Amino acid sequence: CGVPFSCCLADPAESVVNTQCGYDVRARDNKKEWNSVIYVKGCMAALEDWLPRNLYTVAIVFIVISLLQMVGIYLAKTLISDIEKVKCRR
């Protein structure tokens, strides 16, 4: 049984992506060989391992993006009120 090539470990020596790298990988009897050919950990498990190590970075990025959004909303509201003031003067 094979796996999609997105599950394959990239070989830095190869310049072309081998789309058949996962073909018949799981048919091998020695499951330890799988670790050298394919990713055996699922996406959620990998994310659960990655997130605690990078929690501060993720939090800082989230806060910065939120602040930028709030500044954008403030500037938009200010522009709207300025336009309304100009309309009222006429």
C-alpha positions in Angstrom: 0.0 0.0 0.0 1.4 3.4 -0.9 1.1 6.9 0.5 0.7 10.3 -1.4 3.9 12.0 -2.3 3.1 14.8 0.1 3.9 12.3 2.9 7.4 11.6 1.5 10.5 13.1 3.1 12.1 15.5 0.7 15.6 14.5 -0.5 17.7 17.7 -0.7 19.9 16.1 -3.3 17.1 15.7 -5.8 16.1 18.7 -7.8 12.9 17.1 -9.1 10.1 16.0 -6.8 9.6 12.3 -7.0 5.9 11.8 -7.1 6.2 8.0 -6.9 8.3 8.0 -3.7 5.4 6.7 -1.6 4.6 3.8 -3.9 4.4 0.5 -2.0 6.2 2.0 1.0 3.8 0.5 3.6 4.2 -3.0 2.1 7.7 -3.2 3.6 7.9 -5.5 6.6 10.3 -3.3 8.6 8.3 -0.3 9.8 11.5 1.4 11.0 12.4 1.9 7.3 9.3 4.0 7.0 10.8 6.8 9.1 13.6 7.3 6.5 11.1 7.5 3.6 7.8 9.0 4.7 6.4 11.2 7.5 4.8 8.7 9.9 3.4 11.3 12.3 0.1 12.9 11.4 -0.5 16.6 10.9 -2.4 17.1 14.2 0.3 15.3 16.2 3.0 17.3 14.5 1.1 20.5 15.2 0.6 19.5 18.9 4.4 19.0 19.2 5.2 22.3 17.3 2.7 24.6 19.0 4.0 24.5 22.6 7.6 25.2 21.4 6.5 28.2 19.4 3.6 29.5 21.5 5.2 32.9 22.2 5.9 33.5 18.5 2.3 32.5 17.6 0.9 34.8 20.3 3.0 37.7 19.3 2.0 37.4 15.7 -1.6 37.1 16.7 -1.4 40.3 18.8 0.4 42.3 16.2 -2.1 41.3 13.5 -5.0 42.2 15.9 -3.4 45.6 16.7 -3.0 46.3 12.9 -6.6 45.4 12.4 -7.7 47.7 15.2 -5.6 50.6 13.8 -7.2 50.0 10.4 -10.7 50.1 11.9 -9.9 53.3 13.8 -8.5 55.0 10.6 -11.6 53.9 8.6 -13.9 55.3 11.3 -11.9 58.5 11.4 -12.1 58.8 7.6 -15.9 58.2 7.7 -16.4 60.9 10.3 -14.2 63.4 8.4 -16.2 62.7 5.2 -19.5 63.2 7.2 -18.2 66.6 8.6 -17.3 67.8 5.1 -20.8 66.8 3.8 -22.5 68.6 6.7 -20.7 71.9 5.9 -22.2 72.1 2.4 
